[in-house]
Amino acid sequence: MSTLTIRLPDDKHERLRQLAQHRQISVNKLMEELASISIAEFDAETRFRAMAAIGSVEKGLTLLDRLDADDRNKK
């Protein structure tokens, strides 16, 4: 496991400490969770862009239309 030192403004550190306390976890665990979320979002975007680069515009638009229709039907 690696150690990472980050510099944050005092007020931001305090807000993160409060958030961790609210979730009943350590600041270290909170930062690990936030890093995992950021990495997952980056990986999803990377996969999406790779698929979009080789995909069909028509199929993509058709899929988006279906998703929009599904959303409207749920409301």
SVG drawing of the C-alpha trace seen along z (x, -y; Angstrom):
<svg xmlns="http://www.w3.org/2000/svg" viewBox="-45 -27 49 29">
<polyline fill="none" stroke="black" stroke-width="0.4" points="0.0,0.0 1.2,-3.5 1.2,-6.7 0.1,-9.9 0.4,-13.3 -1.9,-16.0 -2.2,-19.7 -5.7,-21.1 -6.9,-24.4 -7.8,-24.1 -11.5,-24.7 -11.7,-21.9 -9.9,-19.5 -12.4,-20.3 -15.3,-19.7 -13.9,-16.3 -13.3,-15.5 -16.9,-16.3 -18.1,-14.3 -16.1,-11.3 -17.4,-11.7 -20.9,-11.9 -20.4,-8.6 -18.7,-7.1 -15.5,-6.4 -11.9,-7.7 -10.8,-10.5 -8.4,-7.9 -11.3,-5.6 -13.3,-8.6 -10.5,-9.5 -10.1,-5.9 -13.9,-5.8 -13.8,-9.1 -10.7,-7.9 -12.5,-4.7 -15.6,-6.7 -13.3,-9.0 -11.5,-6.0 -14.7,-4.2 -16.1,-7.3 -12.9,-7.7 -13.0,-4.0 -16.6,-4.3 -15.9,-7.4 -12.9,-5.7 -14.9,-2.6 -17.7,-4.8 -15.3,-6.9 -13.6,-3.7 -17.0,-2.2 -18.2,-5.4 -15.1,-5.6 -15.9,-2.3 -19.7,-2.4 -22.5,-3.5 -24.0,-6.9 -27.4,-5.6 -27.4,-2.8 -26.3,-5.2 -29.1,-7.7 -31.6,-4.9 -30.5,-3.7 -30.7,-7.2 -34.2,-7.6 -35.2,-4.3 -33.7,-5.5 -35.6,-8.8 -38.8,-6.9 -38.3,-4.6 -37.7,-7.7 -40.9,-9.3 -42.9,-6.1 -41.6,-5.9 -42.9,-9.3"/>
</svg>
